[in-house]
Amino acid sequence: MKRGSGEWRINGRPLADYFPRPAYQVVAEKPFQATGTVGEYDVVVNVRGGGLTGQSGAIQLGIARALVADDEDRRPALRKDGLLTRDSRRVERKKYGQPKARKRFQFSKR
C-alpha cells in the first residue's frame, strides 16, 4: 500500500473484477471510509486460500493495520468500527466415527 490515486490490484486484477459482488468491495474499502482516506492510497494485494468472504475480510484487516502503521492517530477510528480485531473462529475438526465434526451417522434401533 502506498500513497497514490486509489487504484486497486488484487492478484493482478482490479477490485471490481476480483470481487464482483459490491458487498465484498465495501468490506475491503471499509478501513479507508472509517479514516476518511478514500482514494489516497494505491493498494496491491496478493491473497489465496479461503473464499471470497474470508479474503475480503483479510484484506480489510491488512489495510487497517497498514493505515495504523502509517499514522497511529487513526487507531481509535479503526478500533471503534472493529476493524483491528481478527476473527478468531476456526473450522472444528472432524471426529472419528462421524461423517463430519458434529453430524452423526443415522441411528438404527433395530
N, C-alpha and C positions, 0 to 999 in steps of 0.2 A: 504494500500500500504506500503510495507516495502522493504528494500534492500534485494536482492536475486539473483536468476538466470534468471529472466524474465518469470516466469510461470504465466499464466493467469487462473483465475477461475471466471466465470460469472454464477451466480446462481448454483454453484457447477459443472459447465461443462467447458471444455476447450474453448478457444476463437474460434477455428475453428469449433467446434461443435455448439456453440451458434449462431455465425454469419457465416452461410455457404457461403455467398457472400463475396468475397475478398474486395469489396468496403467498407463494414461495418467494416471490420478488419482494413483497412487503416485509416478510420476515428477515430477509437478508439486508434490506436497507434500513431497518428499524434503528440501529445504533446511530446512523447519520441523522435521522429525523429527531432522535432524542437529544442530540447535542447541537442541532442546528447547523450541521456541516454538509448538507446535501450538495453534491456537485463540486466539492472542494478537493476530493481525493480520487485518484485512479486506483482501481482495485484489480489485482491479478491473483487469482486463486487456483490452486490445484486440489481437488477433492476426489476421494474414491471410497468405496465401501458404503454400506447402509443404503438407504433410499433417498429420494429427493427431500423428504421431510427432515431426515437426520442431517443431510448435507447442508440444507439451508440453515438449520439451527447451528451447525458447526461453523459455518461462515459468519453467522451473526455473532457468535462468541469470539471468534478470532478478530473480527473488525472492532468489536467493543474493547477487547484487550489492547489492540493496536492504537486505538484512539486514546486510551488512558496512558499508554506508554509515551505517546506524543505530547499529551498535556494532562497532567494529574488533576487539574481543576474540573475535568469532565467526569470524574469518578462519581460524584453524588447524583448527577442526572442519569447516568447509566445504571447505577445501583438502584435508584428509585423505580426504574422500569424493569428491574430484574434481569438485566442484560449481561451481568458479570457472573451470574450463577450458572454452574454447569448442571445439566440434567443428569442425575446420578443413577437413573433407572437402568437396569441391565436385564437381559433375557435370562429367565430362570432355566437351570439345566434340566435335561431330560433325566427322569428316574428309571431305573431298571424295572422290568415287569409292567411298564406302562408305555403306551404309544407316544405320549408327549410328556411335558412337565407335570401337568395336572390331570389330563384326560386319562380315563381308565378304560380297560377293555370291558366289553359288555358282560354283566354278571348273569350267570345262569344258575338258578337254584337246583335244577334237575339236569 
